[in-house]
């Protein structure tokens, strides 16, 4: 039974600096980490955590343990730096489908 998205499907590398909150000088981020992912660059409308409708230009599928809360800074494979709009962890315990994390980026 498949429990995680297979690493062979995660063909790209993305850099993630997890959003930690706002500090005295603006947003603060955790240390950068590189992750295997599958990146699709397509324009889609998504809903941000605060309810706003936002345009997403990149979607990332990664392992279920990806730490990328909304507001995180993400470096895409082509070098473009963007911001995570929303993050969803997909699981289906007991079913033969892989668990993964989906991140929608500006």
Residue pairs with C-beta under 8 A, 6 or more apart in sequence:
1 96
2 96
2 97
2 98
3 98
3 99
4 63
4 64
4 98
4 99
4 100
5 38
5 61
5 62
5 63
5 64
5 98
5 99
5 100
6 98
7 36
7 63
9 38
10 36
10 37
10 38
10 61
10 62
10 63
11 36
11 38
12 36
12 37
12 38
12 39
12 76
12 77
13 34
13 35
13 36
13 37
13 77
14 34
14 35
14 37
14 39
14 60
14 62
14 74
14 75
14 76
14 77
15 32
15 33
15 34
15 35
15 74
15 75
16 32
16 33
16 34
16 35
16 66
16 67
16 68
16 72
16 73
16 74
16 75
17 29
17 30
17 31
17 32
17 33
17 72
17 73
17 74
18 29
18 30
18 33
18 67
18 68
18 69
18 72
19 27
19 28
19 29
19 30
19 69
19 70
19 71
19 72
19 73
19 84
20 27
20 28
20 29
20 30
21 27
21 28
22 28
27 71
29 72
29 73
30 67
32 75
33 67
35 62
35 63
35 66
36 62
36 63
37 60
37 61
37 62
37 66
38 60
38 61
38 62
39 58
39 59
39 60
39 76
39 77
40 58
40 59
40 60
40 61
41 57
41 58
41 59
41 76
42 57
42 58
42 59
43 55
43 56
43 57
44 55
44 56
44 59
44 104
45 53
45 54
45 55
45 56
46 53
46 54
46 55
46 56
46 85
46 86
46 104
47 53
47 54
47 86
48 54
48 70
48 85
48 86
49 70
49 86
54 85
54 106
55 106
56 85
56 104
56 105
56 106
57 82
57 105
57 106
58 74
58 76
58 80
58 82
58 104
58 105
58 106
59 102
59 103
59 104
59 105
60 68
60 74
60 101
60 102
60 103
60 104
60 105
61 100
61 101
61 102
62 68
62 100
62 101
62 103
63 100
63 101
64 89
64 90
64 91
64 99
64 100
64 101
65 101
66 87
66 101
66 103
68 74
68 84
68 87
68 101
68 103
69 84
69 87
70 84
70 85
70 86
70 87
71 83
71 84
72 83
72 84
73 81
73 82
73 83
73 84
74 81
74 82
74 83
74 84
74 103
74 105
75 81
75 82
76 82
76 105
82 105
82 106
83 105
83 106
84 103
84 104
84 105
85 104
85 105
85 106
86 103
86 104
87 101
87 102
87 103
87 104
88 101
88 102
89 99
89 100
89 101
89 102
90 99
90 100
90 101
90 102
91 99
92 99
